[in-house]
Amino acid sequence: MDARLRETLRGLDLRAEIERLRKERNAVILAHYYQTPELQDMADFVGDSLELSRKAAETDADVIAFCGVRFMAEVAKILSPQKTVILPDMDAGCSLEDSCPPDEFGAFRAAHPDHLSLTYINCSAAVKAHSDIIVTSSSAEKIINSLPKEQKIIFAPDKHLGAWLNRKTGRDMLLWDGTCIVHEAFSETELLKLKMQYPDAPVAAHPECPAHILDHADMIGSTSAILKFALESPSDLIIVATEPHIIHQMEKKAPHKTFIGAPGADGKCSCNMCPYMALNTVEKLYLALRDLKPELDVPEALRVRALLPLNRMLAIASGAATDLTPAQTMPPVTGD
């Protein structure tokens, strides 16, 4: 952002301007739990990525302003192709998405034709198009358990989530070697120090954390599940092992409780904050609504192909019968 533009923005009431543009553009503003408190408080909906995209699809909005990362905005476009989807900063990516290039994943799939691909939603639209079923951290276990025990499975891109699911389901899924830089940043040593300091405080952890962190957790689940646990737990002090901006929602809904973010390597670093999420700012949200840029688009052929495994997840998660074997999968598409 150049100095002249920064000076122009300094003189604006950005909250009022965003509210004006929201109405003028007939826009819905979405904010993931990992966004800054300022962005969360401006949003129409705050939540997990798929939950947000589904809520936006149900609105009559013409514009979706997604304060999150690129793969989340892609899902919003996949579910709402008629709406304009904008992302405050198009560089807001994801280490899991980066760890799984579509061409490499397509080749990996081709080398294991007898495996079904269960792919975590934290990936690009092109990787979704290479997949049989998309899963979320909250739906994955149910979907895995719905498949025949003898069915071979590829799980991508998060190896820690995949390893945890293997432990939960007794499977031996073939795991793609991807990780979330945020959830890998937690220190077991520092967490144990914190547990010694607060021995009665339960630990709630996201399954993207490595096993050495999950082994010390009292509850493991998605961001929404962690929030629910934090609010319903009888404990007045809870240790939270996921991106710490979710604590904003906890403090709003349970101000009488204390929430402590699990520490990083030296017990003080902010390395457990997502650097990609941090790229979105109030100023960039204003500019995106003003200019309707940067706009995220998904080519129609890719959108339709990526929608198929998403719909399969929703069908299985709702209990609908879904007959799926590798022989029934469609050929993957290439490109972004």
C-alpha positions as CSV (number, residue, x, y, z in Angstrom):
1,M,0.0,0.0,0.0
2,D,1.6,3.3,-1.1
3,A,1.9,6.3,1.2
4,R,-0.7,8.4,-0.6
5,L,-3.3,5.6,-0.3
6,R,-2.4,5.1,3.3
7,E,-2.9,8.8,4.0
8,T,-6.3,8.7,2.2
9,L,-7.4,5.8,4.3
10,R,-6.2,7.4,7.5
11,G,-8.9,10.1,7.1
12,L,-11.8,7.6,6.7
13,D,-14.1,6.0,9.2
14,L,-13.4,2.6,7.8
15,R,-16.0,0.8,9.8
16,A,-18.7,3.2,8.5
17,E,-17.4,3.0,4.9
18,I,-17.4,-0.8,5.0
19,E,-21.0,-0.8,6.3
20,R,-21.9,1.6,3.5
21,L,-20.3,-0.5,0.8
22,R,-21.8,-3.7,2.3
23,K,-25.2,-2.2,1.6
24,E,-24.3,-0.7,-1.8
25,R,-22.7,-3.9,-3.1
26,N,-25.4,-6.2,-1.5
27,A,-22.4,-8.0,0.1
28,V,-22.1,-10.6,2.8
29,I,-18.9,-10.4,4.9
30,L,-17.4,-13.7,6.1
31,A,-14.6,-14.0,8.7
32,H,-12.9,-17.2,9.7
33,Y,-12.2,-17.8,13.4
34,Y,-8.5,-17.1,12.7
35,Q,-9.0,-13.6,11.6
36,T,-8.3,-10.5,13.7
37,P,-11.0,-9.5,16.2
38,E,-11.6,-6.3,14.2
39,L,-12.5,-8.4,11.1
40,Q,-14.5,-10.9,13.1
41,D,-16.6,-8.1,14.6
42,M,-17.4,-6.6,11.2
43,A,-18.5,-9.9,9.7
44,D,-22.0,-11.1,9.1
45,F,-20.9,-14.6,9.8
46,V,-17.9,-15.9,11.8
47,G,-17.0,-19.6,11.7
48,D,-15.3,-22.6,10.0
49,S,-14.5,-22.3,6.3
50,L,-17.2,-24.7,4.9
51,E,-19.8,-23.5,7.3
52,L,-19.2,-19.9,6.1
53,S,-19.4,-20.8,2.4
54,R,-22.7,-22.7,3.0
55,K,-24.2,-19.8,4.9
56,A,-23.2,-17.3,2.2
57,A,-24.7,-19.6,-0.5
58,E,-28.1,-19.4,1.4
59,T,-28.1,-15.5,1.2
60,D,-29.3,-13.3,-1.6
61,A,-26.0,-11.4,-1.6
62,D,-24.5,-10.5,-4.9
63,V,-21.0,-10.3,-3.4
64,I,-19.1,-12.5,-0.9
65,A,-16.2,-10.8,0.9
66,F,-14.3,-13.7,2.4
67,C,-11.9,-12.7,5.2
68,G,-10.0,-16.0,5.2
69,V,-7.5,-17.7,2.9
70,R,-7.6,-18.5,-0.8
71,F,-8.9,-22.1,-0.7
72,M,-11.8,-20.9,1.5
73,A,-12.8,-18.3,-1.1
74,E,-12.6,-20.9,-3.8
75,V,-15.1,-23.1,-1.9
76,A,-17.4,-20.1,-1.6
77,K,-17.2,-19.7,-5.4
78,I,-17.7,-23.4,-6.0
79,L,-20.9,-23.3,-4.0
80,S,-22.0,-19.8,-5.2
81,P,-20.9,-19.5,-8.8
82,Q,-23.3,-16.7,-9.6
83,K,-21.9,-14.5,-6.8
84,T,-18.8,-12.3,-7.0
85,V,-16.2,-13.5,-4.5
86,I,-13.6,-11.2,-3.3
87,L,-10.6,-11.8,-0.9
88,P,-9.0,-8.8,0.8
89,D,-5.5,-10.1,0.0
90,M,-5.0,-12.7,-2.8
91,D,-1.7,-13.7,-1.3
92,A,-3.5,-15.1,1.7
93,G,-2.7,-18.7,1.0
94,C,-2.3,-21.8,3.2
95,S,0.7,-24.0,4.0
96,L,-1.4,-27.1,3.5
97,E,-2.5,-26.0,0.1
98,D,1.1,-25.1,-0.8
99,S,2.2,-28.5,0.3
100,C,0.0,-30.3,-2.2
101,P,0.6,-29.1,-5.8
102,P,-2.2,-30.4,-8.1
103,D,0.1,-32.0,-10.7
104,E,2.1,-33.9,-8.1
105,F,-1.1,-35.0,-6.3
106,G,-2.6,-36.1,-9.6
107,A,0.5,-38.2,-10.3
108,F,0.3,-39.7,-6.8
109,R,-3.3,-40.7,-7.3
110,A,-2.5,-42.2,-10.6
111,A,0.2,-44.4,-8.9
112,H,-2.4,-45.8,-6.5
113,P,-5.5,-46.5,-8.7
114,D,-7.0,-48.8,-6.1
115,H,-7.2,-46.1,-3.4
116,L,-10.0,-43.7,-2.8
117,S,-8.8,-40.2,-2.2
118,L,-10.2,-38.5,0.9
119,T,-8.9,-35.0,0.8
120,Y,-9.1,-32.4,3.6
121,I,-10.9,-29.3,2.5
122,N,-7.7,-27.2,3.2
123,C,-6.5,-27.6,-0.4
124,S,-6.9,-26.0,-3.8
125,A,-9.8,-26.4,-6.1
126,A,-7.6,-28.3,-8.5
127,V,-6.6,-30.8,-5.8
128,K,-10.3,-31.1,-4.9
129,A,-10.9,-32.0,-8.5
130,H,-8.4,-34.9,-8.2
131,S,-10.3,-36.2,-5.2
132,D,-13.1,-38.7,-4.5
133,I,-14.5,-37.2,-1.3
134,I,-13.7,-34.0,0.5
135,V,-13.7,-34.1,4.3
136,T,-13.5,-31.6,7.1
137,S,-12.0,-32.2,10.5
138,S,-15.4,-32.7,11.9
139,S,-16.8,-35.0,9.2
140,A,-13.7,-37.1,8.4
141,E,-14.1,-39.8,11.0
142,K,-17.7,-40.5,10.1
143,I,-16.9,-40.6,6.4
144,I,-13.9,-43.0,6.9
145,N,-16.1,-45.3,9.1
146,S,-18.7,-45.4,6.4
147,L,-16.3,-46.9,3.9
148,P,-15.6,-50.7,3.7
149,K,-12.7,-51.8,6.0
150,E,-10.9,-53.3,3.0
151,Q,-11.1,-50.1,1.0
152,K,-7.6,-48.6,0.5
153,I,-7.6,-44.8,1.2
154,I,-5.3,-41.9,0.4
155,F,-5.6,-39.0,2.9
156,A,-4.2,-35.6,1.9
157,P,-2.8,-33.1,2.5
158,D,-2.4,-33.0,6.3
159,K,-0.4,-35.9,7.6
160,H,-1.0,-35.1,11.3
161,L,-4.8,-35.0,10.8
162,G,-4.5,-38.2,8.8
163,A,-2.4,-39.9,11.5
164,W,-4.9,-38.9,14.2
165,L,-7.7,-40.3,12.0
166,N,-5.8,-43.6,11.5
167,R,-5.6,-43.9,15.3
168,K,-9.3,-43.1,15.8
169,T,-10.5,-45.4,13.1
170,G,-8.0,-48.2,13.1
171,R,-7.2,-47.6,9.4
172,D,-3.9,-47.5,7.7
173,M,-4.5,-44.7,5.2
174,L,-1.7,-43.7,2.9
175,L,-0.8,-40.1,4.0
176,W,0.3,-37.2,1.9
177,D,3.2,-35.4,3.6
178,G,1.7,-32.0,4.3
179,T,1.4,-29.9,7.4
180,C,0.0,-26.7,8.8
181,I,2.8,-24.4,9.9
182,V,0.6,-22.9,12.7
183,H,-0.3,-26.2,14.4
184,E,3.3,-27.5,14.0
185,A,4.5,-24.5,16.0
186,F,3.3,-25.6,19.4
187,S,6.0,-26.7,21.8
188,E,5.4,-29.9,23.8
189,T,7.9,-28.8,26.5
190,E,6.2,-25.4,26.9
191,L,2.7,-27.0,26.9
192,L,3.8,-29.3,29.7
193,K,5.1,-26.3,31.7
194,L,1.7,-24.7,31.2
195,K,-0.1,-27.8,32.3
196,M,2.1,-27.9,35.5
197,Q,1.2,-24.3,36.2
198,Y,-2.5,-24.9,35.7
199,P,-3.0,-28.6,36.4
200,D,-6.8,-28.4,36.4
201,A,-7.1,-26.7,33.0
202,P,-8.2,-28.9,30.2
203,V,-6.4,-28.7,26.8
204,A,-8.5,-28.4,23.7
205,A,-6.5,-29.1,20.5
206,H,-7.0,-29.1,16.7
207,P,-6.2,-32.4,15.0
208,E,-3.8,-30.6,12.7
209,C,-1.4,-30.6,15.6
210,P,1.3,-33.3,15.8
211,A,0.7,-36.4,17.9
212,H,3.1,-35.1,20.7
213,I,0.7,-32.2,21.2
214,L,-2.5,-34.2,20.8
215,D,-1.3,-36.8,23.4
216,H,-1.7,-34.1,26.0
217,A,-5.1,-32.9,24.9
218,D,-8.3,-33.5,26.8
219,M,-10.4,-32.6,23.8
220,I,-9.5,-32.9,20.0
221,G,-11.7,-31.3,17.4
222,S,-12.4,-28.7,14.7
223,T,-12.4,-25.0,15.5
224,S,-16.1,-25.0,16.0
225,A,-15.9,-28.0,18.2
226,I,-13.1,-26.4,20.3
227,L,-15.3,-23.3,20.7
228,K,-18.2,-25.4,21.8
229,F,-16.1,-27.3,24.3
230,A,-14.6,-24.1,25.7
231,L,-18.0,-22.6,26.3
232,E,-19.5,-25.8,27.8
233,S,-16.6,-27.0,29.9
234,P,-17.1,-26.5,33.7
235,S,-13.5,-25.3,33.9
236,D,-13.0,-21.5,34.2
237,L,-9.5,-21.8,32.6
238,I,-8.9,-23.6,29.3
239,I,-5.7,-24.1,27.3
240,V,-6.3,-23.7,23.5
241,A,-4.0,-25.4,21.0
242,T,-5.1,-23.9,17.7
243,E,-4.7,-20.4,16.1
244,P,-5.2,-18.0,19.0
245,H,-7.6,-15.6,17.3
246,I,-10.5,-18.0,18.0
247,I,-10.1,-16.9,21.7
248,H,-11.8,-13.7,20.7
249,Q,-15.1,-15.6,20.2
250,M,-14.5,-17.5,23.4
251,E,-14.0,-14.3,25.4
252,K,-17.0,-12.6,23.8
253,K,-19.3,-15.6,24.7
254,A,-17.8,-16.5,28.1
255,P,-16.2,-13.4,29.5
256,H,-16.1,-14.9,33.0
257,K,-13.6,-17.6,31.8
258,T,-9.9,-17.4,31.0
259,F,-8.5,-18.8,27.8
260,I,-4.7,-19.4,27.3
261,G,-3.2,-20.1,23.9
262,A,-0.8,-23.0,23.8
263,P,2.7,-21.7,23.6
264,G,5.3,-21.8,20.8
265,A,8.9,-22.8,21.0
266,D,10.1,-20.2,23.6
267,G,6.8,-19.8,25.3
268,K,6.4,-16.3,24.0
269,C,6.6,-16.2,20.2
270,S,3.6,-15.4,18.0
271,C,4.6,-18.3,15.7
272,N,1.2,-19.9,16.4
273,M,-0.5,-17.1,14.6
274,C,-1.3,-17.8,10.9
275,P,0.8,-15.4,8.8
276,Y,-1.5,-15.9,5.8
277,M,-4.7,-15.0,7.8
278,A,-2.8,-11.9,9.0
279,L,-2.5,-10.6,5.5
280,N,-6.2,-9.6,5.5
281,T,-6.8,-6.2,7.2
282,V,-9.7,-3.8,7.7
283,E,-8.1,-1.5,5.1
284,K,-7.8,-4.2,2.5
285,L,-11.4,-5.3,3.2
286,Y,-12.5,-1.7,2.5
287,L,-10.6,-1.5,-0.7
288,A,-11.9,-4.9,-1.9
289,L,-15.5,-3.8,-1.3
290,R,-14.8,-0.5,-3.0
291,D,-13.1,-1.9,-6.1
292,L,-14.6,-5.5,-6.1
293,K,-11.0,-6.6,-6.4
294,P,-9.1,-8.9,-5.9
295,E,-11.9,-11.1,-7.3
296,L,-11.5,-14.9,-7.1
297,D,-12.8,-17.0,-10.0
298,V,-12.8,-20.7,-10.6
299,P,-13.2,-21.9,-14.2
300,E,-16.5,-23.6,-14.7
301,A,-15.1,-27.0,-15.7
302,L,-12.9,-27.1,-12.6
303,R,-15.7,-25.8,-10.4
304,V,-18.1,-28.6,-11.5
305,R,-15.4,-31.2,-11.0
306,A,-14.4,-29.9,-7.5
307,L,-18.1,-29.7,-6.5
308,L,-18.5,-33.4,-7.0
309,P,-16.4,-34.6,-4.0
310,L,-17.8,-31.8,-1.9
311,N,-21.3,-33.0,-2.6
312,R,-20.2,-36.5,-1.8
313,M,-19.0,-35.4,1.6
314,L,-22.3,-33.6,2.3
315,A,-24.3,-36.7,1.2
316,I,-22.3,-39.1,3.4
317,A,-22.2,-36.8,6.4
318,S,-26.0,-36.5,6.2
319,G,-26.4,-40.3,6.1
320,A,-27.4,-40.6,2.4
321,A,-26.4,-43.8,0.7
322,T,-23.3,-43.3,-1.5
323,D,-21.9,-46.1,-3.6
324,L,-18.3,-45.2,-4.4
325,T,-15.4,-47.3,-5.5
326,P,-12.2,-46.2,-7.4
327,A,-13.7,-47.6,-10.6
328,Q,-16.5,-45.1,-10.3
329,T,-14.3,-42.0,-9.9
330,M,-14.1,-39.5,-12.7
331,P,-10.8,-38.8,-14.4
332,P,-9.1,-35.9,-12.7
333,V,-8.8,-32.5,-14.4
334,T,-5.5,-30.7,-14.7
335,G,-4.7,-27.0,-14.2
336,D,-5.7,-24.4,-11.6
